[in-house]
Amino acid sequence: HNPISISFDFVPFGITLYFVLWRDIQVQGKHHSSNSTTTATTTTTTAAAAIAITRMSGGTTTTEEPAAGATAPEDAPASANVGCVGPTADTAGKSSACAGCPNQGACSSGQFNSPEAKAAAQQQTQALKRSLDNVSHVILVLSGKGGVGKSTLSAQLTHTLASQGYAVGLLDVDLCGPSAPRMVLGDAYKTATVTKSASGGWLPVYSSEHPNLACMSISFLLQQHDSAVVWRGPRKNGLIQQFLTEVDWTGETDGLDYLIVDTPPGTSDEHISTVQYLQQAKAVSGAVIVTTPEEVAMADVRKEINFCEKTKIPIMGLVENMGELLFPVSKLQFQSKNKTDKNSDEDVTAQMMAVLKEHCPDLLANTNVKISLFPPSNGGPKAMAEHFKIPYWGILPMDPQLLEACEHGKTFVEMCPDSVAAKALTGFCETITKELKVEEVMQ
């Protein structure tokens, strides 16, 4: 006789079952065998438990979700689920959005409503605001997929903005795979260390090429750069909180015009913690979404776009990365096809370059080779951007020289200013500086 709410949502190729148990339920069952009878008693003591079992390959489910555009309250714990109602709400710990949240028990018990908890939350918010008080704009670089080039884009946006005279910081919150230090400092990152300021804050590491470019990463805190970071969520959340509240970005530029945040793939703890901490300080200026053109990547990027919509992160633009491969004809290498011995292909680059130089010097000097690396899928990233009504910034082509710049911590737009990729990066930064203006630029 215990009230149980059960709803069934039948969708094409999928069934969603949603169970909400509103009272303690005691279930007794008897198992009979030829030799004995066993009585099993299971007691559920959770005041409100929610279990969602979903198997989807199409259609729309009707499990209880937060409304589109809903965002977590400012007092939501850093590790809270998307759609958190807030620890001080009447339904805290009881809402369907609370299912699986590590804070569910504490919220339902009223732990976050204590005077001590409220004071701690207020102190955290004040620390965030103090730390980012001299940062004009915070930009997140996001993607639901790994390996699409978030770190490459983050680093080169940082380099490009710094080359234009802006004071820029790059915060690497990819704790398990930090790439930013090498892409900003080159080999110098191996000897770079983080020190403390007079106020007790962490001082980021500055680029020797651009003193107005700073970087902060877990890589600077590791005794060995090849050490694996094997941490669970709470420890990751704690370090992200320290990055956002204890790094002193003042430097010689008296703060930052732009802080670029390089995030790990997915919508995991690092994303949720970073977004919620920044939202407490009302510090998120916008996000740049990165994808490659194949459907395998775009399927995950759609989830990231939905994540931004639910958490009210304004999306500044979508970048299609690595959709094309561009490089000059002069960098081509050639092999002869030996039909008799498939394992003895001969390098004939020198001969072919001599022929091109003699007969087609203009082709050799002024032409790029362009290769589409991925087959078009459902209109590609441009169509996806149009569907979600977000700006499509265009293609950042794959360029071997761009890879070289990232490997050595160089500013690509200074290395190859006339390349297609450099012009794309310059265009991205022009959009950023037009939409997110700063009062003055360091000369």
Secondary structure, 3 states (H helix, E strand, C coil): CCCEEEEEEEECCEEEEEEEECCCEEEEEEEECCCCEEEEEEEECCCCEEEEEEECCCCCCCCCCCCCCCCCCCCCCCCCCCCCCCCCCCCCCCCHHHCCCCCHHHHHHCHHHCHHHHHHHHHHHHHHHHHCCCEEEEEEEECCCCCCCHHHHHHHHHHHHHHCCCCEEEEECCCCCCCHHHHHHHHHHHCCCCEECCCCCEECEECCCCCCEEEEEHHHHCCCCCCCCCCCHHHHHHHHHHHHHHECCCHHHCCEEEEEEECCCCCCHHHHHHHHHHHHCCCEEEEEEEECCCHHHHHHHHHHHHHHHHCCCCEEEEEEEEEEEEEEHHHCCCECCCCCCCCCCCECHHHHHHHHHHHCHHHHHHCEEEEECCCCCCCHHHHHHHHHCCCEEEEEEECHHHHHHHHCCCCHHHHCCCCHHHHHHHHHHHHHHHHCCCCCCCC
